[in-house]
Structure formats: C-alpha cells, structure tokens
Amino acid sequence: MKLKKIGKVLLCILLALIVLPGGYLAYLFIDYRRLPDNQVIPVAEVRRTEPKSLTAGQPYRITSYNVGFGAYSDDYGFFMDGGTESRAFSKDAVYANLNGALQAVIDKTPDLMLFQEVDTDGTRSWHVDESALAVTQLDAAYRDGNLYYCFARNYDSPYLLYPFTQPHGANKSGIMTFSTFPMERALRRSLPIETGLTRFLDLDRCYSVSRIPVGEKELALYNLHLSAYTSDGTIATEQLRMLLEDMQREYEAGNWCIAGGDFNKDLLGDSSVYFGAADKSYTWAQPIPPETFDGVDIRLAAPFDEAAPVLSCRNADGPYHEGQYVLTVDGFFVSPNVAVAEANVIDTGFRYSDHNPVCMDFILQDG
C-alpha cells in the first residue's frame, strides 16, 4: 500500500513536470501580441509662453539616451548579457538612476531629447512609471519655456519566468521624445522582428516619428531602439532599411530628417580600434553593412571625438570594470539638408545606465 502511494506521488510529480512547462509555453504563445503598425501617438504639451518655432539656419542640439529601465548602475550586470541580475536592485535604485540620467541630459540644455527603454509598468523596474518621472523632471528643468512630448510603446511583454530565482517578469516599455518646439503629431511604426522563439527575448520593436513644423515644411524626428537579442543580427539591418527608406521619402518630399537612438550596431565600424578588444559574437555588436545605405541619401552621424574618444555602451556581463567589452551603438542618422556641427558621447562613467547619452549639434539648411 505504501509503495502504491509513493507511485501515485511520483506520477503526480511527473505529470506536473510535463504539464506545467507546456502550460507556460502555451501562455507565452497565447499572450504574445505585437502592437499595431501606424499607431497614432498622442502629443502632450506643457505650455507657459508663446511657442517658439524651429527655423532653418539656426543651431540646435539633440540628445539621445538609452536609460536601461533605471536598472543599470555601474555595479549592475544583466542576465542576458552574462551578468546575474534580472531586475533593478530596488525601487530606490530605479529613482536614483533615472534622476541621474535625466539630469545628465538636462545639463546639456538640448532642444530635442530622445529616450529609450522607458518603463511605464514593469516587474524589472519595480512598477515605477518612468515616463511620468521623466515628464516631471524635464518640466521642472524647462519651466521658463514650453515642453512637448510623446511616448511610443515599444513592447508589452508576457511574464518571462526566468531566471527562476528572480523572474524578469512582465514589462511595458517604450521610447519617449521631448521637444521645446511644438510637435504637431506623432506616429508609431512597427519594425520587422524575428518570428522564432527569439521573439520572446527580443520582444516587439518600433520607431516613432514626430513632426515639428519648420515654416511650411517639417522636421521628421525619429526615435528608435533596434533589436538586440537575435539569432544573427540581420533583422536589425532589415529594420535599418525600413527606417532609411522612410527617411528618404521624407527628404524627397522636402522635409528635414533626424533619427536618433540605440541602433544595436557598431556605429564606428570597428570600435575595438579605439576602445580595445571586441567580441563580435554578440549579435548587437555587428557593424552596419555598407550596402544598407544603397539607394538612399541619408547618412550616419556617429558620435565621436577623435581627440578624446568616449564609448556609448558597455556589455553588462557584470559591474563596469577595466577591460569590459565596450563600443558605440548610439548615434544619429540625418538627411543631406541637416548640417552636423558636432556629435559626441557624454561621459557619465555608466553611473546610471549601461549606455552613455549622445549629443549632436546641428543646423537645418535652407533649400
């Protein structure tokens, strides 16, 4: 009788080991969904004074910063990069990192600001609404003028039950664009992604395009965060082609175009020349194939100061340390009618994110 009971218990355990993983996989497939393409994004504004216009022939500044959902302080390592952590250390850490990241951008007094990996509700970020925090801090910094902003949901992921000791969980995250000039409208564009199981790791992807009037024409301002955790990195190249073709159409229509964000590509071609040994096994560390630019006039403005080169990203396989794999993946694309005066990486020492912010000074040219 006793052996019979033990057999039943073992059978139940065996069934659980079969049913539970199967049920979880079914949940992932059922709950997984892509956000719709060509989704109109609401534009919000905090208006205190008469709006100022973006004009051709004047110098302006734009920044871009992947804030790493408020988790990546310089002592943080992420499990998908070889580290051990799956969430921010604490809710206080999220606030400290986000506040520090935002202040690093504010100190550069940009006219336009792009942010990536901004969580609105995430297990990994202790359910802090980081978009609201960004609005509050930037509104205070620009209290003598107006502020316009929009948020594009990058992904709304099902619950990732890994690592088992501290699951990454369910996360809603996106990209956020701020402007001191009126933004008339904005649109979310869905990017192509891989269709295999890697889509549960790389999640959904998009870019946003915000339109800022410049006389009778517009500046088409793109904010992007391309795929990282893919099988071979080619999907990010497909995403680039879609972006470049979109920008080309805008340019041919007579508009100005600027795209900024996290490209998850080695924008210097071979960052190891400047920053030490590279590990090209990472799919997000590949250079942009030259043929990607075939048929378009859009060009890359990689942030780089040859006299004092600063990298824009570290591999978060552990706390930031000497000899860690580093490269530049953050930067800008511009149309030929945008003159780039300077593009550089802002050195924060990775105190607030696994990325450093990047900055570009530019002029919209007439004609």
Secondary structure, DSSP 8 states (H G I E B T S, - for coil): -HHHHHHHHHHHHHHHHHHHHHHHHHHHHHH-----SSEEE-EEEE--S------TTSEEEEEEEE-GGGT--TT--BGGGT-SBSS-S-HHHHHHHHHHHHHHHHTT--SEEEEEEEEEEETTTTT--HHHHHHHHHHHHTTTS-EEEEEEEEEE---B--STTS--B-EEEEEEEEESS---EEEEEE-----STTHHHH---EEEEEEEEETTEEEEEEEEE---S-SSSHHHHHHHHHHHHHHHHHHHTT-EEEEEEE--SBTTS-THHHHS---TTSGGG-B--GGGGTT---EEE----TTS---SEE--SSS--TT--EE--EEEEE-TTEEEEEEEE---TTSSSSB--EEEEEEE---
